């Protein structure tokens, strides 16, 4: 059944007849209208010229998406062929194929391909779309919000209109801990989350996470000393930096609350060894193993593959005049590598 839908494009109403539902047709019309408005805003063009350029932009996006889909299908096909040869199975729970501009969750990051048309001038003064087509990493809100709920640093309340109100609270499990342990606990949790998401393009949103953690820490100290947050801040602040003094063997020191910001790093430091070469504490070879491997009887000098080790508890117990006792005293060793015949002779 065909539907008649009235849409607005470029300030004019059009009646569309389509078998699709109205929501889908309106989405298409909104895309065309958006492209048309962007072209008209970029320069003085007639409605007809702007419509042609808008159609070219939409066609350009379509072909790029088709090429990306074709490349994705080709890569999936190659991977499946390789998986078949290795008899591997594809996990549906861990596999997601989606539009490149939509978010895909991987290792706690939201990943997508940027479609931004923002222009950036390079060193030569040439304007380029530097951000279009780039892989973008984002910090999901539910991740840092989930950490706040996990640490019990705030509660969510709702007003009469249903709007969320976030209220920081103290952490009861830390109230009886020493001051240095409390501030160190908060610092380690903030630094840990920041270090993991330092590659994200929107890592600065962790400033909100840090702000709630900061006031939860203030309330934890206030609860511990049964005073107000304002008095705690005045007691432990110096030039706007909250700190806690603690005693060491070298004298008094202070631990400051994290205040270094949340700047994104663009390069990954690869200084760590992926396969570290561990240094052996004892590099000299085992002498007994070498004597056995040599395959020479130390008593008769005969070569053999059946070398046996004869051991004594103490050299001073060797009081006899037999050949093997005299040799062990001369070598000043409590072990002797001998052949089978000599070993039987020693124990006869």
MOHU-V312034 format. One record per backbone hydrogen bond with DSSP energy under -1.0 kcal/mol. CO is the residue of the C=O (numbers start at 1). NH is the residue of the N-H. If there is no record, write none. Layout:
co=CO nh=NH
co=CO nh=NH
This chain:
co=3 nh=18
co=5 nh=16
co=7 nh=14
co=9 nh=12
co=12 nh=9
co=14 nh=7
co=16 nh=5
co=18 nh=3
co=21 nh=25
co=22 nh=26
co=23 nh=27
co=24 nh=28
co=25 nh=29
co=26 nh=30
co=27 nh=31
co=28 nh=32
co=29 nh=33
co=30 nh=34
co=31 nh=35
co=32 nh=36
co=33 nh=37
co=34 nh=38
co=35 nh=39
co=36 nh=40
co=37 nh=41
co=38 nh=42
co=43 nh=45
co=46 nh=50
co=47 nh=51
co=48 nh=52
co=49 nh=53
co=50 nh=54
co=51 nh=55
co=52 nh=56
co=53 nh=57
co=54 nh=58
co=55 nh=59
co=56 nh=60
co=57 nh=61
co=58 nh=62
co=59 nh=63
co=60 nh=64
co=61 nh=65
co=62 nh=66
co=63 nh=67
co=64 nh=68
co=65 nh=69
co=66 nh=70
co=67 nh=71
co=68 nh=72
co=69 nh=73
co=70 nh=74
co=71 nh=75
co=72 nh=76
co=73 nh=77
co=74 nh=78
co=75 nh=79
co=76 nh=80
co=77 nh=81
co=78 nh=82
co=79 nh=83
co=80 nh=84
co=81 nh=85
co=82 nh=86
co=83 nh=88
co=99 nh=102
co=100 nh=113
co=104 nh=111
co=106 nh=109
co=109 nh=106
co=110 nh=138
co=111 nh=104
co=112 nh=136
co=114 nh=133
co=120 nh=128
co=122 nh=125
co=126 nh=122
co=128 nh=120
co=128 nh=130
co=131 nh=134
co=134 nh=114
co=136 nh=112
co=137 nh=201
co=138 nh=110
co=140 nh=143
co=140 nh=144
co=141 nh=145
co=142 nh=146
co=143 nh=147
co=144 nh=148
co=145 nh=149
co=146 nh=150
co=147 nh=151
co=148 nh=153
co=153 nh=169
co=155 nh=167
co=157 nh=165
co=159 nh=162
co=163 nh=159
co=165 nh=157
co=167 nh=155
co=171 nh=174
co=174 nh=177
co=178 nh=182
co=179 nh=183
co=180 nh=184
co=181 nh=185
co=182 nh=186
co=183 nh=187
co=184 nh=188
co=185 nh=189
co=186 nh=190
co=187 nh=191
co=188 nh=192
co=189 nh=193
co=190 nh=194
co=191 nh=195
co=192 nh=196
co=193 nh=197
co=197 nh=200
co=198 nh=265
co=200 nh=203
co=202 nh=205
co=203 nh=206
co=204 nh=207
co=205 nh=208
co=206 nh=210
co=207 nh=211
co=208 nh=212
co=209 nh=213
co=210 nh=214
co=211 nh=215
co=212 nh=216
co=213 nh=217
co=214 nh=218
co=215 nh=219
co=216 nh=220
co=217 nh=221
co=218 nh=222
co=219 nh=223
co=220 nh=224
co=221 nh=225
co=222 nh=227
co=228 nh=232
co=229 nh=233
co=230 nh=234
co=231 nh=235
co=232 nh=236
co=236 nh=243
co=238 nh=241
co=241 nh=238
co=242 nh=257
co=244 nh=255
co=246 nh=253
co=248 nh=251
co=251 nh=248
co=253 nh=246
co=255 nh=244
co=286 nh=290
co=287 nh=291
co=288 nh=292
co=289 nh=293
co=290 nh=294
co=295 nh=304
co=297 nh=301
co=302 nh=297
co=308 nh=338
co=310 nh=336
co=314 nh=317
co=315 nh=318
co=317 nh=319
co=322 nh=326
co=323 nh=327
co=324 nh=328
co=325 nh=329
co=326 nh=330
co=327 nh=331
co=328 nh=332
co=328 nh=333
co=334 nh=312
co=336 nh=310
co=337 nh=298
co=338 nh=308
co=339 nh=343
co=340 nh=344
co=341 nh=345
co=342 nh=346
co=343 nh=347
